[in-house]
């Protein structure tokens, strides 16, 4: 075995030294062919190309992206002090963003008011509509009374009558179950609080804010959006009322987007330009997978540029320290660059394109290949320092350093080639590119580098060669100290092992991919603000249903699973079925009867103003409401606060006779109620189909 090993490397040395011209010609030809292939080598850094084509999940994903454009969205979080200014900012921004072909939709309004005004009652449950029809004889006279006497006193009287009748029914039933929901009790509490607030100081809410609040009381069934945010004029606003969420739908899929694509940069610059032009007080931030991926990519690429230059400089300085010849660094760099070129020529033949994993390995190949060069050049200079000829030094270097270089390179190459058994394309690309790249480096260092040394000698003679001291003082001192103090070496090794074992015991697998990216990105900060203010995440999961019936089953099961957990794992379930109510035929029949029953009720344009003579009656009515509320104490969790609001309202009316404030409140209330009844009288009695969706 030893004989054949020496024979092989002697032959290799003779080829490199005697037939160096043939080696250089073959290397030149291979380089030209590789350059031709690389010139036509497409670069595709999209992650979707690395997933298995035959996978059902991948095929379904591709189908979804073809139909909907993208599997993820871009989210714009707008912070404001003036809600109207924020609306104008979004309205000005939307058409500018839509000029980009990659933008499918800018969704700023999550609540389609006109759609729900036309079809809203269809979204009530069949049970609620049947209950409304059952209670029609009770509340129709109340509506007629209010239409004839439209002021606050009439409304309070009707509310009190309803509570009294409800308690009478409760006293006759067991167990005692109230048909007045706890949600309605909360509405009553807020209503009494607003009455008190306007009586005392004219109200802290402005006219628009009060109108939005009353709309939420009367049209609460419209708000099907789940989450912590509130709907204000159709926009999704944080509970604190200082931020707005805008959803931007893309025509492109981030997983199918090449690295370096500057779409997000364009979107951000457009937004910044609109903000600077008219809205300096508006603050905004983008988040979502697309934003986070782009910012992290730019951050990493920027650092890689500097770190690559730094690492290349460090390798160069190390090599100059080890090899102090003029031509040494050049002779090593040239074969390495050619090895990289040969590698990507092979990639063109095998895969046809460069993936992200192949591109990254091109950088690593310099670090792996330079090891072979250092082994070869250090031993070569050691032989030259003994006075041997160039040819003899090369052959002796190959005989001594060649086998370990070859064995080390082959084991590394075949370790990478083992990745080809994986079905994951990224692993195959990495394994093939890395394995072949290391083999090319071996070939370049064991055959091409010796030939270049001979060629350089023939061309320059001995001008570029400087005799150097092959002993490295630092390494010599370290080895000498290690041999003289073996106990210290064993002790330090044992100590390092204990520290490592302690660290391994505390080692945990990190499944959160967010922890693997740069955490100080603006998009990460915006993502945390979104989660805090709206209890919403930028992550979502696609489910594909083959029919409307299956889609409804999926939604119901998901909502049940969400409610079972103590902490909800997801905030909402969006489906086309959320906009197509069930049992439409039965609901339309009931709505037709209800609509017919209230068509004869007409309201005046304005509410009747409260006068001072009506104050005693108002106080009397409030006192009755306070007493009847006490009867529901066991059933309503908010009873203490509700009772407190009723008591404080009575005291505020007794002490403050500001009728203009109550009249202002009453007019807004009447206007909203009148609009709701009128809308109910005009609702469409046609079923909702796909064509009628917003």
C-alpha positions in Angstrom: 0.0 0.0 0.0 2.8 2.4 0.9 4.5 1.5 -2.4 1.4 2.4 -4.5 0.8 5.6 -2.5 4.4 6.8 -3.2 4.1 5.7 -6.8 0.9 7.6 -7.4 2.1 10.9 -5.9 5.5 10.6 -7.7 3.6 10.2 -11.0 1.4 13.2 -10.0 4.6 15.2 -9.2 6.2 14.4 -12.5 3.1 15.3 -14.5 2.9 18.7 -12.7 6.6 19.4 -13.2 7.5 17.8 -16.5 4.2 18.3 -18.4 3.2 21.5 -16.7 2.3 23.1 -20.1 -0.2 20.3 -20.7 -1.7 20.8 -17.2 -2.0 24.6 -17.8 -3.6 24.1 -21.2 -6.2 21.6 -19.8 -6.9 24.0 -16.9 -7.3 26.8 -19.4 -9.7 24.8 -21.6 -11.7 23.7 -18.5 -11.8 27.3 -17.3 -13.1 28.5 -20.7 -15.8 25.9 -20.9 -16.8 26.6 -17.3 -16.9 30.4 -18.0 -19.2 29.7 -21.0 -21.6 27.7 -18.8 -21.5 30.1 -15.9 -22.3 33.0 -18.2 -25.6 31.3 -19.0 -26.2 30.2 -15.4 -29.4 31.7 -14.0 -29.4 32.7 -10.4 -32.6 31.8 -8.6 -32.4 32.5 -4.9 -36.1 31.9 -4.2 -36.8 29.3 -1.4 -39.6 27.7 -3.3 -37.2 26.2 -5.8 -35.6 24.3 -2.9 -38.8 22.5 -1.9 -39.7 19.0 -3.3 -41.8 19.4 -6.4 -43.8 16.2 -5.8 -44.9 17.2 -2.3 -48.7 17.7 -2.0 -48.1 20.6 0.4 -45.9 22.4 -2.1 -48.3 21.8 -5.0 -51.2 23.2 -2.8 -49.0 26.1 -1.9 -48.3 26.9 -5.5 -52.0 26.7 -6.4 -52.8 29.1 -3.6 -50.2 31.6 -4.7 -51.4 31.4 -8.3 -55.0 32.1 -7.2 -54.3 34.7 -4.5 -50.9 36.1 -5.4 -49.2 35.6 -2.0 -49.4 33.5 1.1 -48.6 36.4 3.3 -49.4 40.1 3.5 -47.6 43.3 4.4 -48.9 45.3 7.4 -48.7 49.0 7.8 -49.2 50.3 11.4 -50.1 54.0 11.4 -49.7 56.0 14.6 -51.6 59.2 14.9 -53.0 62.0 17.1 -55.7 63.0 14.6 -57.9 60.2 13.3 -59.1 62.3 10.3 -55.5 63.0 9.3 -54.6 59.3 9.5 -57.6 58.5 7.2 -56.4 61.1 4.6 -52.8 59.8 4.9 -54.0 56.3 4.0 -56.3 57.5 1.2 -53.4 59.4 -0.3 -51.0 56.5 0.1 -53.2 53.8 -1.4 -53.3 55.0 -5.1 -49.5 55.6 -5.0 -48.9 52.0 -3.8 -51.3 50.6 -6.3 -49.1 52.0 -9.1 -46.7 49.1 -8.3 -47.7 46.0 -10.3 -46.7 43.8 -7.4 -49.4 45.3 -5.2 -52.8 43.7 -5.5 -54.8 45.6 -2.9 -54.4 48.2 -0.1 -57.0 47.2 2.5 -57.5 50.1 4.9 -61.2 49.5 5.7 -62.0 46.2 7.5 -65.7 47.1 7.8 -67.7 47.5 4.7 -70.4 49.8 5.9 -72.5 49.9 2.7 -72.5 46.2 2.4 -73.7 45.6 6.0 -76.2 48.4 5.7 -77.7 46.5 2.8 -77.4 42.9 4.1 -76.6 43.4 7.9 -79.6 41.7 9.4 -78.8 38.5 7.4 -75.8 38.1 9.7 -77.9 37.8 12.8 -78.5 34.2 13.9 -81.7 32.5 12.9 -82.6 32.3 16.6 -82.1 36.1 17.1 -84.4 36.8 14.2 -87.0 34.4 15.4 -86.8 36.1 18.8 -87.1 39.5 17.2 -90.3 38.3 15.4 -91.6 36.9 18.7 -91.0 40.2 20.5 -92.4 42.3 17.7 -95.7 42.9 19.5 -93.7 44.2 22.5 -91.3 46.6 20.8 -93.4 47.7 17.9 -95.6 49.9 20.2 -92.4 51.3 21.7 -91.1 52.2 18.3 -94.4 53.9 17.4 -94.4 55.8 20.7 -90.9 57.0 20.2 -91.7 58.0 16.6 -94.6 60.1 18.0 -92.6 61.4 21.0 -88.9 61.2 20.0 -86.9 62.2 23.0 -84.8 60.7 25.7 -87.6 60.3 28.3 -89.5 58.0 25.9 -86.4 55.9 25.3 -85.8 55.5 29.0 -89.4 54.6 29.7 -89.4 51.9 27.0 -86.1 50.5 28.3 -87.6 50.4 31.8 -90.8 48.7 30.6 -88.7 46.0 28.8 -86.7 45.4 32.0 -89.9 45.1 34.0 -91.5 42.6 31.6 -88.3 40.6 31.5 -88.1 40.3 35.3 -91.8 39.2 35.4 -91.0 36.4 33.0 -88.0 35.5 35.1 -90.1 35.2 38.2 -92.2 32.6 36.4 -89.3 30.5 35.2 -86.9 28.1 36.8 -84.0 28.2 36.5 -83.8 31.9 36.2 -82.3 32.7 32.8 -82.4 36.2 31.4 -83.1 36.8 27.7 -81.3 40.1 28.1 -77.7 39.3 27.5 -74.8 40.4 29.6 -73.5 42.3 26.5 -76.7 44.3 26.4 -76.3 45.1 30.1 -72.8 46.4 29.3 -74.3 48.6 26.6 -76.9 50.0 29.2 -74.0 50.8 31.5 -72.1 52.7 28.8 -75.3 54.5 27.8 -76.0 55.7 31.3 -72.3 56.8 31.7 -72.6 58.9 28.5 -75.8 60.5 29.8 -74.0 61.4 33.0 -70.9 62.6 31.2 -72.9 65.0 28.9 -75.0 66.2 31.8 -72.0 67.2 33.8 -69.6 68.8 31.3 -71.0 68.4 27.8 -69.2 65.1 27.2 -65.6 64.2 26.8 -66.3 62.6 23.4 -66.6 64.7 20.3 -69.5 64.4 18.0 -67.8 61.9 15.7 -66.5 59.8 18.5 -70.0 59.6 20.1 -71.5 58.8 16.8 -69.1 55.9 16.4 -69.9 54.6 19.9 -73.6 54.7 19.3 -73.1 52.9 16.0 -71.3 50.2 17.9 -74.3 49.9 20.3 -76.9 49.7 17.6 -75.0 47.9 14.9 -72.8 45.6 17.0 -73.7 42.5 14.9 -71.9 44.1 12.0 -68.5 43.9 13.7 -67.5 40.3 12.9 -63.8 41.1 13.0 -62.2 39.3 15.9 -59.3 40.8 17.8 -58.6 43.5 20.3 -59.0 46.4 17.8 -62.2 48.4 17.3 -63.9 49.4 14.1 -64.1 53.2 13.6 -65.6 54.5 10.4 -64.7 51.2 8.8 -61.0 51.3 9.9 -59.4 49.0 12.3 -58.2 51.1 15.2 -56.4 50.2 18.4 -58.5 50.3 21.6 -56.5 53.4 22.7 -57.5 55.1 19.5 -54.0 56.2 18.5 -53.0 53.6 15.8 -54.6 52.2 12.7 -53.9 48.9 10.8 -53.6 48.8 7.0 -53.2 45.4 5.2 -51.3 45.4 1.9 -51.9 42.3 -0.3 -49.2 41.3 -2.7 -49.2 39.9 -6.2 -45.9 38.1 -5.6 -45.0 35.4 -3.2 -42.0 36.2 -0.9 -40.9 32.5 -1.0 -40.8 32.9 -4.8 -39.0 36.2 -4.7 -35.3 36.4 -5.4 -33.0 37.8 -2.7 -32.2 41.4 -3.2 -35.5 42.3 -4.8 -36.1 45.9 -3.8 -39.9 45.9 -3.8 -40.1 46.6 0.0 -37.6 49.4 -0.4 -39.9 51.0 -3.0 -43.0 50.6 -0.8 -41.2 52.2 2.1 -39.9 55.1 0.1 -43.3 55.8 -1.4 -44.8 55.8 2.1 -42.1 58.0 3.4 -42.6 60.5 0.6 -46.4 60.8 1.2 -45.8 61.2 4.9 -43.2 63.9 4.5 -45.3 65.8 2.0 -48.4 66.4 4.1 -48.4 64.4 7.3 -45.3 65.1 9.3 -47.1 64.2 12.6 -48.0 60.7 11.3 -45.6 57.9 12.4 -45.7 54.6 10.6 -44.0 51.2 10.5 -44.2 48.1 8.3 -44.2 44.5 9.4 -45.0 41.0 8.1 -42.9 38.2 6.7 -42.0 40.2 3.6 -40.8 43.3 5.6 -39.0 41.3 8.2 -37.3 39.1 5.6 -36.2 42.0 3.5 -34.8 44.0 6.4 -33.0 41.0 7.8 -31.6 40.1 4.4 -30.3 43.7 3.8 -28.8 43.7 7.3 -27.1 40.3 6.8 -25.9 41.2 3.3 -24.5 44.5 4.5 -22.6 42.8 7.2 -21.4 40.0 5.0 -19.8 42.5 2.6 -17.7 43.9 5.4 -17.1 40.5 7.1 -16.1 38.9 3.8 -13.5 41.6 3.1 -12.3 41.3 6.7 -12.0 37.5 6.5 -10.3 37.7 3.2 -7.8 40.2 4.6 -7.2 38.0 7.6 -6.6 34.9 5.5 -4.3 37.0 3.3 -2.3 38.3 6.2 -2.0 34.8 7.7 -0.8 33.4 4.4 1.7 36.3 4.0 3.0 35.5 7.5 3.4 31.8 6.6 4.6 32.4 3.0 6.7 35.5 2.6 7.3 35.1 -1.1 6.1 37.7 -3.6 4.2 35.3 -5.7 2.8 33.0 -3.0 -0.6 34.7 -2.3 -1.2 35.2 -6.1 -0.4 31.5 -6.8 -2.9 30.4 -4.2 -5.7 32.8 -5.0 -5.6 31.9 -8.8 -6.3 28.2 -8.4 -8.9 28.9 -5.8 -10.8 31.2 -8.1 -10.5 28.7 -10.9 -11.8 26.0 -8.6 -14.9 28.1 -7.8 -15.5 28.7 -11.6 -15.2 25.0 -12.3 -17.6 24.2 -9.5 -20.3 26.5 -10.8 -19.8 25.2 -14.4 -20.6 21.8 -12.9 -23.7 23.2 -11.1 -24.9 24.5 -14.5 -24.7 21.0 -15.9 -26.3 19.2 -12.9 -29.0 21.7 -11.7 -29.2 24.4 -14.3 -29.4 27.3 -11.9 -27.7 28.6 -8.8 -29.7 28.4 -5.6 -29.2 30.3 -2.4 -27.3 27.4 -0.8 -25.0 27.1 -3.8 -24.3 30.8 -3.8 -23.4 30.8 -0.1 -21.0 28.0 -0.5 -19.0 29.9 -3.1 -17.9 32.2 -0.3 -17.1 29.3 2.0 -15.0 27.5 -0.6 -12.1 30.0 -0.2 -11.9 29.2 3.5 -11.9 25.4 2.9 -9.6 25.4 -0.1 -6.9 27.7 1.5 -6.1 24.9 4.0 -4.8 22.7 1.3 -2.7 25.5 -0.1 -1.1 26.3 3.4 -0.2 22.6 3.9 1.4 22.4 0.5 3.2 25.8 0.5 4.7 25.5 4.0 6.1 22.0 3.3 7.3 23.2 -0.2 9.3 26.1 1.4 10.7 23.8 4.0 12.1 21.6 1.2 13.4 24.6 -0.7 15.2 25.9 2.4 17.2 22.7 2.4 18.7 23.6 -1.0 16.6 21.2 -3.1 15.5 22.1 -6.6 12.0 23.3 -7.5 11.1 20.0 -9.1 12.5 17.9 -6.3 10.8 20.1 -3.6 7.4 19.7 -5.4 7.7 15.9 -5.6 8.8 15.6 -2.0 6.0 17.9 -0.9 3.5 15.7 -2.7 4.9 12.6 -1.2 4.8 13.9 2.4 1.8 16.4 2.4 -0.1 15.0 -0.5 -1.7 12.0 1.2 -3.0 13.9 4.3 -4.3 16.7 2.0 -6.0 14.1 -0.2 -7.5 12.1 2.6 -8.8 15.2 4.4 -10.3 16.6 1.2 -12.0 13.4 0.2 -13.5 12.8 3.7 -14.9 16.3 3.7 -16.2 16.1 0.1 -17.9 12.7 0.7 -19.4 14.0 3.9 -21.1 16.8 1.8 -22.1 14.3 -0.9 -24.0 12.3 1.7 -26.5 15.1 1.8 -27.7 14.0 -1.6 -29.8 11.3 0.0 -32.2 14.0 1.4 -35.4 14.9 -0.6 -34.8 18.5 0.5 -33.4 20.3 -2.5 -31.4 22.7 -0.4 -29.5 19.8 1.1 -28.9 18.3 -2.3 -27.6 21.6 -3.7 -25.4 22.2 -0.7 -24.0 18.6 -0.8 -23.3 18.5 -4.5 -21.9 22.0 -4.8 -19.7 21.6 -1.6 -18.5 18.1 -2.4 -17.6 19.0 -6.0 -16.1 22.3 -5.0 -13.7 20.6 -2.5 -12.7 18.1 -5.2 -12.0 21.0 -7.6 -9.9 22.6 -4.8 -7.9 19.4 -4.3 -7.3 19.1 -8.1 -6.2 22.7 -8.2 -3.8 22.5 -5.3 -2.3 19.1 -6.0 -1.9 19.5 -9.8 -2.4 23.1 -11.0 -0.5 24.8 -8.2 2.7 22.8 -8.7 2.5 23.5 -12.5 2.1 27.2 -11.8 5.2 27.1 -9.6 7.2 25.5 -12.4 5.8 27.9 -14.9 6.6 30.9 -12.7 10.2 29.7 -12.2 10.7 29.3 -16.0 9.2 32.8 -16.6 10.8 34.7 -13.7 13.7 32.6 -12.7 14.6 33.2 -9.1 13.4 36.8 -8.9 10.1 36.2 -7.2 11.4 33.7 -4.7 12.7 34.8 -1.4 14.3 32.3 1.0 12.3 32.2 4.2 12.6 30.7 7.6 10.1 27.8 7.8 10.0 27.6 11.6 7.2 29.7 13.0 8.4 31.1 16.4 4.9 31.2 18.0 4.0 27.7 17.1 7.5 26.5 18.1 7.2 28.0 21.5 3.7 26.6 22.1 4.7 23.1 21.1 7.8 23.3 23.3 5.8 24.5 26.3 3.2 21.8 25.8 5.8 19.0 25.7 7.5 20.5 28.8 4.2 20.8 30.8 1.9 17.9 29.9 0.1 18.0 33.3 -1.1 21.6 32.7 -2.3 20.6 29.2 -4.3 17.7 30.7 -5.7 19.9 33.4 -6.8 22.7 31.0 -8.3 20.1 28.7 -10.3 18.6 31.6 -11.4 22.0 32.8 -12.6 23.0 29.3 -14.4 19.7 29.0 -16.3 20.3 32.3 -17.3 23.8 31.2 -18.5 22.4 27.9 -20.5 19.6 29.5 -22.2 22.2 31.8 -23.0 24.3 28.8 -24.4 21.3 27.0 -26.7 20.4 29.9 -28.3 23.9 29.6 -28.5 23.7 25.8 -32.0 24.0 24.3 -33.4 23.7 20.8 -34.7 27.0 19.5 -37.9 26.6 17.5 -38.7 30.3 17.2 -37.3 31.4 13.9 -37.7 35.0 14.9 -34.9 34.5 17.5 -32.6 33.6 14.6 -32.9 36.9 12.9 -31.7 40.4 13.8 -34.0 41.5 16.7 -33.4 45.2 16.4 -35.1 45.5 13.0 -37.8 48.2 12.6 -40.2 45.6 11.3 -39.7 43.4 14.4 -40.5 46.5 16.6 -43.6 47.1 14.6 -44.6 43.5 14.9 -44.4 43.7 18.7 -46.5 46.9 18.6 -49.1 45.1 16.5 -49.3 42.2 18.9 -49.5 44.5 21.9 -52.1 47.0 20.6 -54.3 44.7 18.5 -53.5 41.2 19.8 -52.9 40.2 16.2 -50.0 38.3 14.6 -48.6 38.5 11.1 -48.6 34.7 10.9 -51.5 32.8 9.5 -52.3 29.3 8.1 -54.1 28.4 4.9 -56.8 25.8 4.8 -58.3 24.9 1.4 -61.9 23.6 1.4 -63.5 22.0 -1.6 -67.0 23.2 -0.8 -68.8 25.9 1.2 -70.1 23.3 3.6 -66.6 22.0 4.4 -65.4 25.6 4.8 -68.1 26.2 7.4 -67.1 23.0 9.3 -63.5 24.1 9.3 -64.4 27.5 10.7 -66.6 26.0 13.4 -63.9 23.5 14.5 -61.2 26.1 14.6 -63.3 28.5 16.7 -64.1 25.7 19.1 -60.4 24.8 19.4 -59.6 28.4 20.0 -62.1 28.7 22.8 -61.0 25.5 24.5 -57.5 26.8 25.2 -56.9 29.1 28.1 -54.8 31.4 26.0 -56.0 31.6 22.4 -53.4 30.5 19.8 -55.0 32.6 17.1 -57.0 35.7 17.1 -59.4 35.2 14.2 -60.6 32.9 11.4 -61.2 34.5 8.1 -63.3 32.7 5.5 -65.5 33.6 2.6 -68.3 31.9 4.6 -68.0 34.8 7.1 -69.7 36.9 4.4 -72.2 34.4 3.2 -74.7 33.7 6.1 -76.3 30.4 6.7 -80.0 29.7 6.4 -80.5 32.7 4.1 -83.9 31.5 2.8 -85.4 31.1 6.3 -83.9 34.5 7.4 -85.2 36.3 4.4 -88.7 35.1 5.1 -88.5 36.4 8.7 -86.9 39.7 7.5 -89.7 40.2 5.0 -92.3 39.9 7.7 -90.4 42.2 10.0 -89.8 44.7 7.3 -93.5 44.7 6.4 -94.4 45.1 10.0 -92.4 48.3 10.5 -93.0 49.9 7.1 -95.9 52.0 8.5 -93.6 53.5 11.2 -92.2 56.9 10.2 -89.9 59.1 12.3 -89.6 62.9 12.2 -86.3 64.4 11.1 -85.4 65.6 14.6 -85.9 64.6 18.2 -88.2 66.7 20.5 -86.0 68.9 22.7 -86.1 68.3 26.5 -87.6 71.1 28.6 -87.1 71.9 32.2 -90.7 70.8 33.1 -89.7 67.3 32.0 -86.8 67.0 34.5 -88.9 65.6 37.3 -90.3 62.9 35.0 -86.7 62.2 33.8 -85.5 61.7 37.4 -88.5 59.6 38.2 -87.8 57.3 35.2 -84.1 57.0 36.2 -85.0 56.1 39.7 -87.3 53.3 38.4 -84.5 52.0 36.2 -82.1 52.0 39.1 -84.6 49.9 41.1 -85.3 47.4 38.3 -81.5 47.0 37.7 -81.1 45.8 41.3 -83.5 42.9 40.5 -81.0 41.6 38.0 -78.1 41.7 40.5 -77.6 37.8 40.5 -77.5 37.6 36.7 -75.3 40.5 35.6 -71.6 40.6 36.4 -71.4 44.3 35.8 -74.2 45.1 38.2 -72.1 47.1 40.7 -70.8 49.4 38.0 -74.2 49.6 36.3 -75.9 50.5 39.6 -73.2 53.1 40.3 -73.7 54.7 36.9 -77.4 54.9 37.4 -77.0 56.6 40.8 -74.4 59.1 39.6 -76.6 60.0 36.6 -79.5 60.7 38.9 -77.3 63.0 41.1 -75.9 64.8 38.1 -79.3 65.5 36.7 -80.5 66.8 40.1 -77.5 69.1 40.5 -76.9 70.2 36.9 -79.7 71.5 34.7 -77.7 71.7 31.5 -80.5 70.7 29.1 -78.5 71.9 26.1 -75.9 69.1 26.8 -78.6 66.4 27.1 -80.3 67.7 24.0 -77.1 67.4 22.1 -76.6 63.9 23.2 -80.3 63.1 22.5 -80.1 64.4 18.9 -77.0 62.3 18.1 -78.7 59.3 19.6 -81.9 59.9 17.7 -80.0 60.5 14.5 -78.2 57.2 14.8 -81.3 55.3 15.8 -83.4 56.8 13.0 -80.7 55.9 10.5 -80.6 52.3 11.7 -84.4 51.9 11.5 -84.5 53.5 8.1 -81.8 51.2 6.9 -83.7 48.2 8.3 -86.7 49.3 6.3 -84.6 49.5 3.2 -82.5 46.3 3.6 -82.2 44.1 0.5 -84.3 41.0 0.6 -82.1 39.1 -1.9 -79.7 36.4 -0.8 -75.9 37.1 -0.6 -73.9 35.5 -3.4 -70.3 35.7 -4.5 -71.0 38.6 -6.9 -72.6 40.7 -4.2 -69.6 40.5 -1.8 -67.5 43.6 -1.2 
